[in-house]
Amino acid sequence: MRTYFVTVLLSIIFLPTLYAQHSFSGKISNLKREPLDMAQVVLAVNDSIHAAGFTNEKGEFAFKNLPLGDYILQISAFGYAPLQENYSINRDIKANFSLVPSEVQLEEVLVTADQSQRVKRTATGEIFYLSKEAKSKTNAYQALREIPKLIINEALQSITMADGSTPKILIDGIALNTGVAPINPEDIESVEVMDIVTARYAKDGINNIVNIKLKPKTAPYIYFEAATRHDIPLREGFGAVYSEVGNQKFSVYLRTSADYNYRDDYDQNELQEGENYRKEIAKIYRKDGVKYDVDLFLKWRPTQKDFFLSKFYVIVKDYDRKRWGNGVYTTQAPNPFVLNSKGSNNSYVATGSLLHQHRFTDKKILETTLSFNRNGDKNENELTETYPDWIYENIYKYKSNRSSGSLDINYSWNWDDHGFNIGNKTNYLNDHIDKISENYPVFHHRKWDEYLYADFSSKIKNLLYMASVGVEGIWTKSAGFSNSYVKPRISASSTYLINNNNSFRIGYTLSNQAPSEGQLNPYNTSVDSLVVIKGNPMLLPSQNHRINGSYTFNKSGFYITPSASYTLYTDKVEPYGYTEDNVFISTYKNMGRSKRLSVGGFSNYRFKINKVNTLVYANAYHNVDYFTGFSAKKNFTWMVGLELSYKKWDFYGRITQYNSTYTPISKTKQVTLQTELQVLYNITNRLYVSVALMDGTGKSKAEFYTYGENYRECLKQSKQYYPWILIRYTLRKNLKKKIGIDKLINTKESGISL
């Protein structure tokens, strides 16, 4: 009886909603706000036209008696670029639209409307649109080169920000971890680059996000891609095969790849000095090995409102490393010695996850993600130093395992110019680190993490703003030491639109970062007789406050963004060293306060000369680090790049100088410029070949310095770079019917590793 009553009650509540009829009306004009007569307006559901009509002499249109649902609005008029937008009709809607001229005759110069000239500002970043040339490229990495702020390495299939940092990649708001290769450039509707992230992502230490929005598509499709890249002569390379087949209900995506290193050599010269000794050695470090990667996605859309995605992946790594050379160890007299060292690292990562997305409406979405990870790592190293009258030997063997699981729930609601998100993240992690070469107890590290967050975004006239807050509770137990703490996270930003070409943004972020298992591990991971490297199980999370501001100008292919940021770190986990019995102990501790000031900017200019599409870009940043008890540490980085595209040929060139980076006890200096020259030829629209030379100077040189109480170490390293060749074949069937890879789960782990 109770069940019957509830059923009747729910029917009474929802019956009016199910049969509700709504209207959709509006006005269409040009950029001069003049009404457009006889513009065609179409409302479609999936690939079927539900309503269609033309505007009157006042540019007005109206559709009545529309059922509740999701629609695709398409507007077209002679002489104007077509417009397409998505609408969820659950109430009466009235909207105005402006169309951009497709061809405008101005002083006898033909100017074609280019979507890529549009830059839409948001509270946290900008939204960019690809040009017709970019959408005609053979893959998404080539197309995304057009987006300001992004640095694309097509051969490595990597996307970085102009300042060198790595952004989080989202596809339609969902985290992507297999690259953007399967995406057809024609399906890209827009690319949003976020400089300030909400509390939802700040927990994971993310500073930038790239969100690629795809056009909605349906019907069967097939995607296949094969690629291989190798150094000449052989040193580094990979081979990969991607495939996807499916329809509007179900699809399967599979990726298999293998990466290898063969006689990957580094020349090293090392100097160590203590209170009463000096050790010099010239050696070669060699890396050999292979990595296998398999990804499987199963996508299922049983209804228009529900979407499921299950993901499985396995990564297996097997690497060997060797060091050999000659040196001199001096105390009272020089003692020559011969160095021989060998080691291996075998690891695996296995992950399974399930995502469910439910759309109450197009503006109200609930997402739930459940995942589980199992990782294992075996690390061995053996070192021998042979002196004239004695031999030093050292060996370690580690066996590490990790089990982890997570549950993420997020609800988003967007209406008019407002957006609201609320969610929860639950994570559990269990690490076991066993130093099997010695009779030490197993190091156990357990962590339970609960995180609640919410954010709201809106606008007041020309002011766009976002406010976000999160609260994180963490319970840990490491090597018998228990700890628990509650930490806040805050993110806020506002963007003021001066006009269509100028804007100013200011933001503030409060975030926390828990120490890693490597920083907590109390056991020595060094085989050097003069150095001990270990973690500190007593570490606490570090906290940082970051304030940043930027100005953005864009017009006629020119884009420039000067920026400045100030970051205050408290309880920051930093390397810390001291000398004990003439042995340098390298560990970590919470170092109190440190500060960083960064000033710089990025600019690019895209234009065409005699049918050659040209892109010139550059950035420069000056950073100053202030560590307690030390003088200011300054460094300057810059980069310039040039890209040319003509018919079937593409050319990419880039020069980068990273200078020096610092910690309280170390300095890393990049001695040589980093250069990249790449030429790409499209043999057909499915097959291309690319040849590149990294670091045209021949060798990349870097220097690493470590300082401590009565201790100094200098390691000078160089690596010979060779040209490489890349061949890639891509097949897409039913291109206009393809469903983009719209929901991929970000559960990929690097695994536990010391």
ABEGO torsion letter per residue (X at the ends): XAAAAAAAAAAAAAAAAAABBBBBBEBBBBAAGBBBBGBBBBBBBEABBABBBBBBAAGBBBBBGBBBEBBBBBBBBBGBBBBBBBBBBABBBBBBBBBBBABBBBGGBBBBBBAAABBBBBAAEBBBBBBAAAAABABAAAAAAABBGBBBBAAAGBBBBAAGBBBBBBBGGBBBAAEAAABBAAABABBBBBABBBAAAAAAGBABBBBBBBBBBBEBBBBBBBBBBBBOBBABBBBBBBBBBEBAABBBBBBBBBBBBBGBBBBBBBBBBBAABBBBBBBBBBBBEBBBBBBBBBBBBABAABBBBBBBBBBBBBBBBBBBEBBBBBBABBBBBBBBBBBBBBBBBBBBBBBBBBBABAABBBBBBBBBBBBBBBBBBBBBBBBAABBBBBBBBBBBBBBBBBBBBBBBBBBEABBBBBBBBBBBBBBBBBBAABBBBBBBBBBBBBBBBBBBBBBBEABBBBBBBBBBBBBBBBGGBBBBBBBBBBBBBBBBBABAABBBBBBBBBBBBBBBAAAABABBABABAABBBBBBAABBBBBBBBBBBBBBBBBGGBBBBBBBBBBBBBGBBBBBBBBBGGBBBBBBBBAEBBBBBBBEBBBBBBBBBGGBBBBBBBBBBBBBBBBBGBBBBBBBBBBBBBBBBBEABBBBBBBBBAEBBBBAABBBBBABBBBBBBBBBBABAABBBBBBBBGAAGBBBBBBBBBBBGBBBBBBBBBBBBBBBBBBBBBBBGAAABBBBABBBBABBAEBBX
